[in-house]
Amino acid sequence: MIIDESLAEAVRKGEKVSRHELMRYSVQIWADKIKKLALQPAIQGGRSEDSKIYVWQYDYDPDFLGYMKGVLKLEKFIASGGAII
């Protein structure tokens, strides 16, 4: 999952990105969380290999919580009656 919006935009545009940059600004997430969190593929309608790269659109804390910062906010939102569609 790509955590950097500018890198995600470069991937969407089909620009060449280095594997080092992709690794630096990506994190791993359990596959069953993709649907629950309504994550979108970086490339819409791409080949099956392309559709396995997702973009994190919620809050991210690079120093401690990582993507859990966004997950915790979503859990609070859902607990108060909200929903992700």
C-alpha positions in Angstrom: 0.0 0.0 0.0 1.4 3.4 -1.0 1.4 5.9 1.8 2.8 8.9 -0.1 0.2 10.9 -2.3 2.8 12.3 -4.7 4.2 8.8 -5.4 0.6 7.4 -5.8 -0.1 10.2 -8.3 3.1 9.3 -10.3 2.0 5.6 -10.4 -1.5 6.6 -11.5 0.0 8.7 -14.3 2.2 5.8 -15.5 5.4 7.6 -14.7 8.5 5.6 -14.0 9.2 5.3 -10.3 12.2 3.5 -8.8 11.6 0.3 -6.8 13.6 1.9 -4.0 11.1 4.8 -3.8 8.2 2.4 -4.0 9.6 0.4 -1.1 10.4 3.5 0.9 6.8 4.9 0.7 4.9 1.7 1.0 3.7 -0.5 3.9 2.3 -3.9 4.1 -1.3 -4.4 5.2 -3.4 -7.6 5.7 -5.4 -8.4 2.6 -8.7 -8.7 4.5 -8.4 -5.1 5.6 -8.4 -3.8 2.0 -12.2 -4.2 1.5 -13.0 -3.2 5.1 -11.1 0.1 4.7 -12.4 0.7 1.2 -8.9 1.1 -0.2 -8.6 1.9 -3.9 -6.1 0.4 -6.3 -3.4 2.8 -7.5 -4.3 2.0 -11.1 -8.0 1.6 -11.9 -8.8 -1.1 -14.4 -5.2 -2.1 -14.7 -3.8 -5.6 -15.1 -4.3 -7.9 -12.1 -0.7 -7.2 -10.9 -1.4 -3.5 -11.0 -4.6 -3.7 -9.0 -2.7 -5.2 -6.1 -1.1 -1.9 -5.3 -3.4 0.2 -3.2 -3.2 3.8 -2.0 -3.7 4.9 1.7 -6.1 7.8 1.7 -6.4 8.2 5.5 -4.1 9.8 8.1 -0.6 8.4 8.5 1.9 8.9 11.3 5.5 8.2 10.0 7.0 8.3 13.5 5.0 5.9 15.6 1.5 4.7 14.7 1.9 4.4 10.9 -1.4 3.7 9.1 -3.0 2.8 12.4 -3.5 6.6 13.0 -6.0 6.5 10.2 -7.5 3.2 11.3 -8.1 4.4 14.9 -9.9 7.5 13.6 -12.0 5.3 11.3 -12.8 2.9 14.2 -14.0 5.9 16.3 -16.1 7.1 13.4 -17.7 3.7 12.9 -18.3 3.2 16.6 -20.3 6.5 16.6 -22.6 5.2 13.8 -20.6 6.1 10.7 -20.0 3.8 7.8 -17.5 3.5 4.9 -19.3 3.0 1.6 
